Amino acid sequence: MTDNVTDKTCICHDLAGSATLPLGIDPKATPSICCGPNIVNFTKATSLEEMVNHIYGKISILQNENRPHMFVRELSIYVDYLKFELKKTSDGLLDKTNKYFQGFKDNLISGIEHYHEIAEQFNQEQRDKFKKELDILLAEIELLSLCPTEQPS
């Protein structure tokens, strides 16, 4: 049974399966879900009951209680991706324009502004931690040189 839950899947075929199967587009699809980057915060197999209790805040099954907020974690993945793209461009392995990088950077900053608005819904302790993490990422983004030849190694 565990193999059915942890098998690798194809993004095109299986992750889209929940839409393509009922529409008859891909009758052999096995609908799948993707755990996302926050899976790193979970280190053991749990029962469905434990997971539901975790989701509804009755228990915590996390090993690292001091983890970044899921939005901060996702944002940091995008920042790392932008840095990687800049590095590939400066190394001549990718042909991207400064306009592309500026748009990417602007979108990240816009996202951070939106996250600051969302933070107002958090309790004070969560809000302060969340905003501090956002501000650290914002500073990191603002320091990025978008001209690939100026990118520090």
C-alpha positions as CSV (number, residue, x, y, z in Angstrom):
1,M,0.0,0.0,0.0
2,T,2.8,2.4,0.8
3,D,4.3,2.0,-2.7
4,N,1.0,3.3,-4.2
5,V,1.3,6.5,-2.1
6,T,5.0,7.1,-2.6
7,D,5.5,6.1,-6.3
8,K,7.1,8.6,-8.6
9,T,4.7,10.2,-11.1
10,C,4.9,12.1,-14.3
11,I,3.8,15.7,-14.1
12,C,2.1,15.7,-17.5
13,H,0.4,12.4,-17.1
14,D,-0.4,11.9,-13.4
15,L,-0.4,15.3,-11.8
16,A,-2.8,16.5,-14.5
17,G,-4.8,13.3,-14.1
18,S,-7.4,14.8,-11.8
19,A,-8.5,17.0,-14.7
20,T,-7.7,14.8,-17.7
21,L,-9.2,11.5,-16.4
22,P,-12.8,12.8,-15.8
23,L,-12.7,14.7,-19.1
24,G,-11.7,11.5,-21.0
25,I,-8.5,13.1,-22.3
26,D,-6.2,10.6,-20.6
27,P,-8.2,7.6,-19.4
28,K,-5.0,5.8,-18.2
29,A,-3.9,8.7,-15.9
30,T,-3.5,8.0,-12.2
31,P,-4.4,11.2,-10.4
32,S,-1.6,12.3,-8.2
33,I,-0.7,15.2,-5.9
34,C,2.6,16.9,-5.3
35,C,3.7,17.5,-1.7
36,G,5.4,20.8,-2.3
37,P,8.6,22.2,-0.8
38,N,7.4,22.1,2.7
39,I,7.6,18.3,2.8
40,V,11.1,18.8,4.3
41,N,9.4,19.7,7.6
42,F,8.0,16.2,7.9
43,T,10.3,13.3,8.7
44,K,8.2,10.3,9.4
45,A,5.3,8.4,8.0
46,T,2.0,9.2,9.8
47,S,-1.5,7.8,9.7
48,L,-4.3,9.7,8.0
49,E,-5.8,10.4,11.4
50,E,-2.5,12.0,12.6
51,M,-2.2,14.1,9.4
52,V,-5.8,15.3,9.8
53,N,-5.2,16.2,13.4
54,H,-2.1,18.0,12.4
55,I,-3.9,20.0,9.7
56,Y,-6.6,21.1,12.2
57,G,-4.0,22.0,14.9
58,K,-4.9,19.3,17.4
59,I,-1.3,17.8,17.3
60,S,2.0,18.7,15.6
61,I,3.9,16.1,13.7
62,L,6.7,18.4,12.7
63,Q,10.2,17.8,13.7
64,N,11.3,21.4,13.2
65,E,8.9,23.7,15.0
66,N,11.1,26.7,14.1
67,R,10.6,26.3,10.3
68,P,10.0,29.3,8.0
69,H,6.4,30.0,7.0
70,M,5.4,28.2,3.8
71,F,5.1,31.4,1.9
72,V,8.6,32.4,3.0
73,R,10.0,29.0,2.0
74,E,8.3,29.2,-1.4
75,L,9.6,32.7,-1.9
76,S,13.2,31.7,-1.0
77,I,13.0,28.9,-3.7
78,Y,12.1,31.6,-6.3
79,V,15.0,33.8,-5.1
80,D,17.4,30.9,-5.4
81,Y,16.0,30.2,-8.8
82,L,16.6,33.8,-9.9
83,K,20.2,33.6,-8.7
84,F,20.7,30.4,-10.5
85,E,19.3,31.9,-13.8
86,L,21.5,34.9,-13.4
87,K,24.5,32.7,-12.9
88,K,23.7,30.6,-15.9
89,T,23.3,33.7,-18.0
90,S,26.5,35.2,-16.8
91,D,28.3,31.9,-17.7
92,G,26.8,32.1,-21.2
93,L,24.6,29.0,-20.6
94,L,21.3,30.8,-20.9
95,D,20.2,33.7,-23.0
96,K,17.9,35.9,-20.9
97,T,17.5,39.6,-21.1
98,N,17.7,42.2,-18.3
99,K,14.0,42.9,-19.0
100,Y,13.2,39.3,-18.1
101,F,15.2,39.5,-14.9
102,Q,13.7,42.9,-14.0
103,G,10.2,41.5,-14.5
104,F,11.1,38.5,-12.3
105,K,12.5,40.7,-9.6
106,D,9.5,43.0,-9.7
107,N,7.2,40.1,-9.4
108,L,9.0,38.9,-6.3
109,I,8.9,42.3,-4.7
110,S,5.2,42.6,-5.5
111,G,4.7,39.2,-3.9
112,I,6.5,40.3,-0.8
113,E,4.2,43.4,-0.6
114,H,1.2,41.1,-0.9
115,Y,2.6,38.8,1.9
116,H,3.0,41.9,4.1
117,E,-0.7,42.5,3.7
118,I,-1.6,38.9,4.5
119,A,0.6,39.1,7.6
120,E,-1.9,41.5,9.2
121,Q,-4.2,38.5,9.7
122,F,-1.5,36.7,11.9
123,N,-1.2,36.9,15.6
124,Q,1.5,39.4,16.8
125,E,4.2,36.8,17.3
126,Q,3.7,35.1,13.9
127,R,3.3,38.5,12.2
128,D,6.6,39.8,13.5
129,K,8.5,36.6,12.6
130,F,6.9,36.4,9.1
131,K,7.6,40.1,8.3
132,K,11.2,39.8,9.5
133,E,11.7,36.8,7.2
134,L,10.1,38.7,4.3
135,D,12.4,41.7,4.9
136,I,15.5,39.5,4.9
137,L,14.5,38.1,1.5
138,L,13.5,41.5,0.2
139,A,17.0,42.8,1.1
140,E,18.5,39.8,-0.7
141,I,16.5,40.5,-3.8
142,E,17.3,44.2,-3.8
143,L,21.1,43.4,-3.7
144,L,20.9,41.2,-6.8
145,S,22.6,42.8,-9.8
146,L,20.4,42.0,-12.8
147,C,23.2,42.6,-15.3
148,P,24.6,39.0,-15.5
149,T,28.2,40.2,-16.2
150,E,28.1,42.1,-12.8
151,Q,26.8,39.1,-10.8
152,P,29.2,38.2,-8.0
153,S,30.4,34.6,-7.9
